[in-house]
Amino acid sequence: MAETIWLQHYPDIIGHAQTTYMLQRNYSLTSLNEQLTEGQVFYWIYDENDVEIGFLGVSRLKSDGLFIHKFYILPEFQGQGVGKSAFQMLLAFYPEICSITLQVNRQNYKSVNFYFSVGFRIIRVADFDIGEGWQMNDFIMECKRD
């Protein structure tokens, strides 16, 4: 599912070569095992027919913080409220969480606007060296609970 979503979405933003590099880096079996070992938890998002249409990857930052590593919906289900519903379910699953943070590419306007729509704000701009000459040019965004 990650490959389907990434190859449809990211080449226009970061190019095909970097998209392929990041897919291999972040979604290999070794990488996913490391993410699970480090405490990342994955959640599948289903439609009303119990078909997988997206996924989330999150980890605890501290007792009252959560970091969203991955939040992806298949393109054909975007714009239908699925993401907002999944985000609300995530909030309900972690009622003790006061702050949620994430990183999103600065050119990923569709995702940035989605995060604005569910209450995130940009708290800083950051660039990350991800190896082999590639960089991630991201916004760090945060959503605080009332």
C-alpha positions as CSV (number, residue, x, y, z in Angstrom):
1,M,0.0,0.0,0.0
2,A,2.8,2.4,0.8
3,E,4.4,1.9,-2.6
4,T,1.0,2.5,-4.3
5,I,0.5,5.8,-2.4
6,W,4.0,7.0,-2.6
7,L,4.5,6.4,-6.3
8,Q,1.3,8.2,-7.1
9,H,1.9,11.2,-4.8
10,Y,5.6,11.9,-4.1
11,P,7.4,11.9,-7.5
12,D,5.8,15.3,-8.4
13,I,7.1,16.7,-5.1
14,I,10.5,15.1,-4.6
15,G,11.2,13.3,-7.8
16,H,11.1,9.6,-8.7
17,A,14.6,8.8,-7.6
18,Q,14.2,10.2,-4.1
19,T,10.7,8.6,-3.8
20,T,12.2,5.2,-4.6
21,Y,15.1,5.8,-2.2
22,M,12.8,6.7,0.7
23,L,10.4,3.8,0.0
24,Q,13.3,1.4,0.2
25,R,14.8,3.1,3.2
26,N,11.5,3.3,5.2
27,Y,9.5,0.3,4.1
28,S,12.0,-2.6,3.8
29,L,11.3,-5.5,6.1
30,T,14.4,-4.6,8.1
31,S,13.4,-1.0,8.5
32,L,9.8,-1.8,9.5
33,N,11.1,-4.3,12.1
34,E,13.4,-1.6,13.5
35,Q,10.5,0.9,13.6
36,L,8.4,-1.7,15.6
37,T,11.3,-2.4,17.9
38,E,11.7,1.3,18.6
39,G,8.1,1.5,19.6
40,Q,6.3,2.7,16.5
41,V,2.7,1.3,16.4
42,F,0.9,0.8,13.1
43,Y,-2.9,1.2,12.5
44,W,-4.7,0.1,9.4
45,I,-7.6,2.3,8.1
46,Y,-10.6,0.4,6.7
47,D,-13.6,1.4,4.6
48,E,-17.1,0.3,5.4
49,N,-16.5,-3.0,3.6
50,D,-13.4,-3.8,5.8
51,V,-11.0,-3.1,2.9
52,E,-7.7,-1.5,3.9
53,I,-7.5,2.0,2.5
54,G,-4.8,3.6,4.5
55,F,-2.5,3.4,7.5
56,L,-0.9,5.3,10.4
57,G,2.4,4.9,12.2
58,V,2.7,6.6,15.6
59,S,4.9,6.6,18.6
60,R,4.8,8.1,22.1
61,L,7.1,11.0,22.7
62,K,6.6,11.2,26.4
63,S,3.6,10.5,28.7
64,D,1.4,13.1,27.0
65,G,2.9,13.4,23.5
66,L,2.5,11.5,20.2
67,F,4.4,11.6,17.0
68,I,2.8,10.7,13.7
69,H,5.4,9.0,11.5
70,K,3.0,7.9,8.7
71,F,-0.5,8.9,7.8
72,Y,-1.5,7.7,4.3
73,I,-4.8,7.2,2.6
74,L,-5.1,5.6,-0.9
75,P,-5.7,8.4,-3.4
76,E,-9.1,7.2,-4.5
77,F,-10.4,7.6,-0.9
78,Q,-8.9,11.0,-0.2
79,G,-11.2,14.0,0.1
80,Q,-14.0,11.9,1.5
81,G,-13.5,12.6,5.2
82,V,-11.5,9.3,5.8
83,G,-8.4,11.2,7.0
84,K,-10.4,13.4,9.4
85,S,-12.3,10.3,10.7
86,A,-9.0,8.4,11.2
87,F,-7.5,11.4,13.0
88,Q,-10.5,11.6,15.3
89,M,-10.2,7.9,16.1
90,L,-6.5,8.4,16.9
91,L,-7.4,11.1,19.3
92,A,-10.0,8.9,20.9
93,F,-7.6,6.0,21.2
94,Y,-5.1,8.3,23.1
95,P,-7.3,10.4,25.4
96,E,-4.3,11.3,27.6
97,I,-2.3,12.9,24.7
98,C,-2.0,16.7,24.9
99,S,0.3,17.3,21.9
100,I,0.7,15.6,18.5
101,T,3.6,16.4,16.2
102,L,4.6,15.4,12.7
103,Q,6.9,16.3,9.8
104,V,5.6,17.0,6.4
105,N,7.4,18.1,3.2
106,R,7.1,21.8,2.7
107,Q,5.9,21.3,-0.9
108,N,3.3,18.7,0.0
109,Y,0.5,21.4,-0.1
110,K,-2.4,18.9,0.0
111,S,-1.1,17.2,3.2
112,V,-0.2,20.5,4.8
113,N,-3.7,21.8,4.2
114,F,-5.2,18.6,5.5
115,Y,-3.2,19.0,8.8
116,F,-4.3,22.6,9.1
117,S,-7.9,21.5,8.7
118,V,-7.6,19.1,11.7
119,G,-5.9,21.7,14.0
120,F,-2.2,21.5,13.3
121,R,0.0,24.6,13.1
122,I,3.6,25.0,11.8
123,I,6.0,25.3,14.7
124,R,9.3,25.3,12.7
125,V,11.0,24.6,9.4
126,A,13.7,21.9,9.3
127,D,15.9,20.2,6.7
128,F,17.1,16.6,7.4
129,D,19.9,14.8,5.6
130,I,18.6,11.3,4.9
131,G,21.7,9.9,3.2
132,E,23.1,9.4,-0.3
133,G,22.8,13.2,-0.9
134,W,19.1,13.4,-0.3
135,Q,17.4,15.9,2.0
136,M,13.9,16.1,3.5
137,N,12.7,19.8,3.5
138,D,9.9,19.7,6.1
139,F,7.6,21.7,8.2
140,I,7.3,20.4,11.8
141,M,3.7,20.7,12.7
142,E,1.9,20.4,16.1
143,C,-1.7,19.9,17.2
144,K,-2.4,20.7,20.9
145,R,-5.5,19.5,22.6
146,D,-7.7,21.9,24.4
